[in-house]
């Protein structure tokens, strides 16, 4: 995730952003493929000045989910040909950018793993996190390290341990309805929402749950997950997980499927109120 479309709002669009226009499902969409391995800094509504770290190649998108709202487009339409950046390529590019920011500014508030796919899918994700924490401590010790993840690899012990080391462990849980997950997030491999919830609980509060609420249709099927049919079972799972915070948001930029619509302010506020009533901290991005 993860692309984190609501978190990465460019202050002024970095020249390095490569925007690709493609025909997708008969709709013309604007899709963002992030440079690799470092992009930005960009302004994040939630996180401040955020330097992006993309562990996927810079020529396409491939993820263990294929969300119908993904700002990077569908997996089949943007398959990368280049390899992922190596651990050393990430480390040296990150150090070079941090040195530059030290001399020229701005100071980053956060180093955010996001981009064209799932960061924890990188085979050296744990080692890259160790390198990043060391570089953060050397250049900008006040900066936070955030990972936006779709949670598909939190069952791997090394990934789990790495996520425990960072400041903001932001995990996607859009719904607990298995059938809806397969329509909205479209996991590309085996996926058990119960196993994911158990994995999230194991963080013992060291996580932030991130949930997309939207409306509209996909291929003629109603995708509205703002009603209590979806919200109440999701809230029960969130209470079980007991995260440090819940982030709810809606689509922000153009999505691959044009029949999707934003959840309204009122709908998001209603859901946020229920989260607060449950005693949990919640943030809302409209
Ligand atoms: S497909 Fe979903 S999980 Fe993967 S990068 Fe896109 S929005 Fe994030």
Boltz pocket constraint, residues with backbone or C-beta under 6 A from the ligand:
constraints:
  - pocket:
      binder: B
      contacts: [[A, 1], [A, 2], [A, 3], [A, 4], [A, 63], [A, 64], [A, 65], [A, 66], [A, 67], [A, 69], [A, 70], [A, 71], [A, 72], [A, 73], [A, 115], [A, 116], [A, 117], [A, 118], [A, 150], [A, 185]]
      max_distance: 6.0
